[in-house]
Amino acid sequence: MAAIAAQVKPSLLILYHRSNAGGGETGSDDQAELVGEIRQLYKGDVVTGRDLEVF
């Protein structure tokens, strides 16, 4: 996802409908971890969205 975003360069990258591909326990900081991983390759604005949020 980060590599694609780095090529496309959206003004705001919104991550939604995330899944736990590893199948393990999910913690309260999963969103921060995901955004941190994306920011390693993509330097633009990144947020995580939830259903019914408006950006």
C-alpha positions, 0 to 999 in steps of 0.5 A: 500500500505504501509503495502504491501511495508513494507513486500515486501521491494522494493528498490524503491517504485514508486506510479503512477496512483493515484486517488482521492478516496474521490472525493474532490478537489485536491491540489498542495500538494496531492503528498506530502500528499500521500508520507507522509501517505505511510512513516508512515508505510514504511521506504524505498525510495518512489517517485511519478511517472508521465507518461513518467518519467524514474526511 
